[in-house]
Amino acid sequence: MRLTIASVGKFRGGPLEALYADYANRVPWQITLREVEEKKPLKGEKLKSREAELLLKAVPKGATLIALHEKGKEYGSVDFSRLLGRYADDGIQEIAFLIGGADGHCPSLLQKADHLLSLGKMTWPHLMVRGLLAEQIYRAQAILTGHPYHRE
């Protein structure tokens, strides 16, 4: 299974990039980070629409799209691992996680998503979400393989 994390914004070094890299490098599945950024000074819905275009262009065609969104489904780590395991069992080869910018995703992107995922009710900086997501992907793989990283 190949995973893509498509995210608005760019790392510019520092601890958030190191956190993401640490967990992404542990994941045995192929995981790719695609960073997108709109340079034009757009605002509101125009910006969200443009970011959606950039995110969708950044992911492999035919990928199962999981948009991170505040109104998405919240999972515990075990249930999230079951979701990824089910995708693998169903033969899904490409999964793309979409992380929006500061204003979130536009409605058209949310409609295209196969699944909406929430990391909880708290608001997280979108650059930090990459590290949180990479850790949960690593944890999910550890749960699926019986690795002792996850303790219940």
ZIRA-V935146 format. One record per run of one state. SS is the DSSP state (@ for helix, = for strand, . for the rest). FROM is the first residue (numbers start at 0). LEN is the number of residues. If there is no record, write none. Layout:
BEGIN
ss,from,len
SS,FROM,LEN
SS,FROM,LEN
END
This chain:
BEGIN
ss,from,len
.,0,1
=,1,7
.,8,6
@,14,12
.,26,3
=,29,7
.,36,7
@,43,15
.,58,5
=,63,11
.,74,2
@,76,13
.,89,4
=,93,6
.,99,1
=,100,1
.,101,2
=,103,1
.,104,2
@,106,6
.,112,2
=,114,4
.,118,7
@,125,20
.,145,7
END
